[in-house]
Amino acid sequence: MAKYLYKLGKLAVNNSKKIIGGSIFILLVIAIIAMNLGSNFSEDMSIPGSESEKALHLIKKEFPTNTSQVQLVFNAPENKTLDSEEINNIITDTLKVIKEKDSHIVSVASPLELGNFNKDKNIGYAIVTYNVVADKVSEKSKENIIENIENIRDAGIQTELSGDVSFSEMEIGGITEVIGVVVAFVILAITFISLLAAGLPIITAVIGLAIGIFLIMIGTNYLDITSVSITLAAMLGLAVGIDYALFIMTRFRQQRKEGYSVQESVAIANGTAGSAVVFAGITVIVALVGLSVAKYHF
């Protein structure tokens, strides 16, 4: 293993521009494919054998249905009510657009039509009914609702989604991940006393993570993958990406201090520390794959 990694390291350092350009090219190609295909995450999560799962199967068996509903919950702006002409027109017009753009929607009903306000009439919900069951509602149908309710939100009406259909949005990362990356960069900059050395592990981790996430998005069109996988990929990708890069970089710096050339230091670092990275990476993969064969007993 070490011998082949040594040769790979020497090949990479002798063709650094091609390797960097190739990595960026691969990222762009995968990104374009992912954007064109879109994502189709499956939110059908279950724990076989559990009491709740048995209850759901019994309900579906005894009360079969070929429809599903989305509830749009509204909170009117301060000092306004949902039954006012201005607010009702905004909601009604948006619901009309939502229905016109989706042939799978059989009916829409505003809070005023349903009369389902709270006591102060500032909170209520509309209902959008589909002619297919919840897990058959397409991502396009979901996007139709998400995009159009922005018009309601822009008018100052708080709008949230509920009902049978899952709207778990893809989240690649949030402010916590950004803070974590910034803190990691500061710590690495202090440790290596170099902004370049501090940024390199983060850059390589982000590129690898981006390629992985786009591959997940492509995979959702052919496999049942939940949106939680994006969050898991972001956490693992950043953690191990930075960590493994540090293994190789630290060994590279040691070789440089011993007087080896840059090319030789890269090759030796990749052949030695790289072996540990490969082994650790395979261990992580085996652990994750093990989840797919895990059995639940209750």
Secondary structure as GFF3:
##gff-version 3
##sequence-region A 1 298
A	DSSP	alpha_helix	2	14	.	.	.	ID=ss1
A	DSSP	alpha_helix	16	37	.	.	.	ID=ss2
A	DSSP	alpha_helix	51	62	.	.	.	ID=ss3
A	DSSP	beta_strand	68	75	.	.	.	ID=ss4
A	DSSP	alpha_helix	85	100	.	.	.	ID=ss5
A	DSSP	beta_strand	105	109	.	.	.	ID=ss6
A	DSSP	alpha_helix	111	114	.	.	.	ID=ss7
A	DSSP	beta_strand	123	130	.	.	.	ID=ss8
A	DSSP	three_ten_helix	134	136	.	.	.	ID=ss9
A	DSSP	alpha_helix	139	154	.	.	.	ID=ss10
A	DSSP	beta_strand	158	163	.	.	.	ID=ss11
A	DSSP	alpha_helix	175	192	.	.	.	ID=ss12
A	DSSP	alpha_helix	195	219	.	.	.	ID=ss13
A	DSSP	alpha_helix	228	257	.	.	.	ID=ss14
A	DSSP	alpha_helix	262	291	.	.	.	ID=ss15
###
